[in-house]
Amino acid sequence: MEPAVGEGPGALIADYGALREQTPSRERTRRLGDLLVRLLRASGIEAALRDQEPLVVVFRHDGQQFAMGVSWASEAGGQAADEFARAVRQAALAASVVLLSMSGFTGGRSIRWACRR
């Protein structure tokens, strides 16, 4: 997939900067998901946004399916990483899970990953 005409890394970075200045909301997180899809597509990776709870960006790289859970911790109610991973895994059962939280996670516990192929 090709990036939008005139859209390069500078435009994506500027859009992210604008998102950081916005008031925390579900809409801001959805816009972050849109930005991630644009970034992946600009890199030649097929990607789509699933606007669900939790918000998930799905993409395929080298034949492997991935589901990226997207969150700003302040908007997710301070969800712990393992809870967030479980919710993303349920939303995309056949994919490997990637977590992205722009504000970190609570709980201070490590995440244990189980690889499924």
ZIQUI-V102095 format. One record per residue. N is the residue number from 1. RES is the residue in one letter. SS is DSSP state (a for helix, b for strand, c for the rest). OMEGA is omega in whole degrees, 0 to 359 (NA if undefined). BURIAL is I if it has 9 or more other ideal C-beta (glycine too) atoms within 8 Angstrom, else O. Layout:
N	RES	SS	OMEGA	BURIAL
N	RES	SS	OMEGA	BURIAL
This chain:
1	M	c	183	O
2	E	c	174	O
3	P	c	178	I
4	A	c	180	O
5	V	c	178	O
6	G	c	181	O
7	E	c	177	I
8	G	c	181	O
9	P	a	181	O
10	G	a	179	O
11	A	a	179	I
12	L	a	179	I
13	I	a	178	O
14	A	a	179	O
15	D	a	177	I
16	Y	a	178	I
17	G	a	178	O
18	A	a	179	O
19	L	a	181	I
20	R	a	182	O
21	E	a	182	O
22	Q	c	176	I
23	T	c	178	O
24	P	c	178	O
25	S	c	175	O
26	R	a	180	O
27	E	a	178	O
28	R	a	179	I
29	T	a	177	I
30	R	a	178	I
31	R	a	175	I
32	L	a	176	I
33	G	a	176	I
34	D	a	180	I
35	L	a	179	I
36	L	a	177	I
37	V	a	179	I
38	R	a	179	I
39	L	a	179	I
40	L	a	179	I
41	R	a	178	I
42	A	a	178	I
43	S	c	179	O
44	G	c	182	O
45	I	c	177	I
46	E	b	183	O
47	A	b	177	I
48	A	b	178	O
49	L	b	171	I
50	R	b	182	I
51	D	c	183	O
52	Q	c	177	O
53	E	c	358	O
54	P	c	178	I
55	L	c	185	I
56	V	b	170	I
57	V	b	178	I
58	V	b	179	I
59	F	b	180	I
60	R	b	178	I
61	H	b	182	O
62	D	c	177	O
63	G	c	181	O
64	Q	b	177	O
65	Q	b	177	I
66	F	b	173	I
67	A	b	180	I
68	M	b	174	I
69	G	b	185	I
70	V	b	182	I
71	S	b	162	I
72	W	c	189	I
73	A	a	181	I
74	S	a	179	O
75	E	a	183	I
76	A	c	179	I
77	G	c	177	O
78	G	c	182	O
79	Q	c	177	I
80	A	b	184	I
81	A	a	182	I
82	D	a	177	I
83	E	a	180	O
84	F	a	179	I
85	A	a	179	I
86	R	a	180	O
87	A	a	179	I
88	V	a	180	I
89	R	a	178	I
90	Q	a	181	O
91	A	a	183	I
92	A	c	189	I
93	L	c	186	O
94	A	c	187	O
95	A	c	168	I
96	S	b	186	I
97	V	b	174	I
98	V	b	179	O
99	L	b	175	I
100	L	b	175	I
101	S	b	183	I
102	M	c	181	O
103	S	c	180	O
104	G	c	180	O
105	F	c	176	I
106	T	b	173	O
107	G	c	176	O
108	G	c	180	O
109	R	c	178	O
110	S	c	178	O
111	I	c	175	O
112	R	c	184	O
113	W	c	173	O
114	A	c	182	O
115	C	c	177	O
116	R	c	177	O
117	R	c	NA	O
